[in-house]
């Protein structure tokens, strides 16, 4: 049986982390805490061999991947299809501000987090086909092991597919900044070995 490993990481923290803000595809860098998180991941993964690495093409993921693999001869491939769902006109806005300015629209989102599409943005349902397409392409390029640095909600969508969970349940899965998930891929499918692990 052919078995491969996928190490799925969430990028380090940014200036928006911990705030009730719709970040979406805003291109934020990691902050000092995000750098520390990436360096802890680098130490934890120093002995791991990877064929290749992939990351969202947004700065916070590229920086996290660069820090994890600094000094190693491993190709890092940025991918736009690993981006977070676009929040459209709501990107950069506080959630409380949106709730106050657009109460009816915000209420619709609260009722259907998976299917709701912000004005000019994507729903999680919209995002799912591109995320699954990215996963299929990534898996086709792994010989033994690969690193993927993504976003919290994209990682949740990927893990839902791997666990056989309805994707509408994505928020039942924790994905802290700087966490990692370890997935084994075999002829019998996926086995999630570790999830939302924070290196010490």
Secondary structure, DSSP 8 states (H G I E B T S, - for coil): ---EEEEEEE---BTTTTS-B--TT----B-HHHHHHHHHHHHHTTT---SEEEEESSHHHHHHHHHHTTTS---EEEEGGGS----GGGTT-BHHHHHHH-HHHHHHHHH-TTT---TTS--HHHHHHHHHHHHHHHHHT-SSEEEEEE-HHHHHHHHHHHHT--GGGGGGS---TTEEEEEEEETTEEEEEEEEEE--
